Each structure stands twice: as C-alpha cells, then as structure tokens.
C-alpha cells in the first residue's frame, strides 16, 4: 500500500463499513417506534429539550427513552454479532 493511501479507503475497509452500517440500520429498525423516533432525532443533533418540544413530552421522558433505545440497540447488535 502506498504510504499516502488512506487505509480507511481500501475496498476491504469500505466493505466492512458498509456491512456495519447495514447491521446498525437493521438494528435501529427493530426498535419500537417511540424510542426509534427519539434516537433518530438525537442522532440528527437535537438536544433532549428540543426532542421533548417536538414530541410534546417532558425532557426527563426523553432521557429515559434514549437510555432504553441505546440499551435495546446494544443488545440487538450483540445478538447480531453472535449469528
């Protein structure tokens, strides 16, 4: 490999990244809609308060839903790895 070549640009690295993205998107789609929506808005850069305003709920509820979303997502991804 040429010393100026970005190792992240190799076909193998790109294939791995693509596979990881697909697994992540698949895992997100398995989340219940309420927590998937909160997680998606958070990943788009909205704060907890902004998400609460959008959804018309308390900020504390958003924190709990984000916790549940991350926990469930991590569990789903671990199960996918075990296949």
For each residue, the residues with C-beta under 8 A, 3 or more apart:
1: 5 7 10
2: 5
3:
4:
5: 1 2 9 10
6: 9
7: 1 10 13
8: 13 14 17
9: 5 6 13 14
10: 1 5 7 13 14
11: 14 15
12: 15 16
13: 7 8 9 10 16 17
14: 8 9 10 11 17 18
15: 11 12 18 19
16: 12 13 19 20
17: 8 13 14 20 21
18: 14 15 21 22
19: 15 16 22 23
20: 16 17 23 24
21: 17 18 24 25
22: 18 19 25 26
23: 19 20 26 27 77 80
24: 20 21 27 28 77
25: 21 22 28 29
26: 22 23 29 30 80
27: 23 24 30 31 73 76 77 80
28: 24 25 31 36 39 40 73
29: 25 26 36
30: 26 27 76
31: 27 28 35 36 39 69 72 73 76
32: 35 36
33: 36 37
34: 37 38 65
35: 31 32 38 39 65 66 68 69 72
36: 28 29 31 32 33 39 40 69
37: 33 34 40 41 55
38: 34 35 41 42 51 55 62 65 66 69
39: 28 31 35 36 42 43 66 69 70 73
40: 28 36 37 43 44
41: 37 38 44 46 50 51 54 55
42: 38 39 45 46 48 51 66
43: 39 40
44: 40 41
45: 42
46: 41 42 50 51 54
47: 50 51
48: 42 51 52 59 62 63 66
49: 52 53 59 62
50: 41 46 47 53 54
51: 38 41 42 46 47 48 54 55 62
52: 48 49 55 56 57 58 59 61 62
53: 49 50 56
54: 41 46 50 51
55: 37 38 41 51 52 62
56: 52 53
57: 52 61 62
58: 52 61 62
59: 48 49 52 62 63
60: 63 64
61: 52 57 58 64 65
62: 38 48 49 51 52 55 57 58 59 65 66
63: 48 59 60 66 67
64: 60 61 67 68
65: 34 35 38 61 62 68 69
66: 35 38 39 42 48 62 63 69 70
67: 63 64 70 71
68: 35 64 65 71 72
69: 31 35 36 38 39 65 66 72 73
70: 39 66 67 73 74
71: 67 68 74 75
72: 31 35 68 69 75 76
73: 27 28 31 39 69 70 76 77
74: 70 71 77 78
75: 71 72 78 79
76: 27 30 31 72 73 79 80
77: 23 24 27 73 74 80 81
78: 74 75 81 82
79: 75 76 82 83
80: 23 26 27 76 77 83
81: 77 78
82: 78 79
83: 79 80
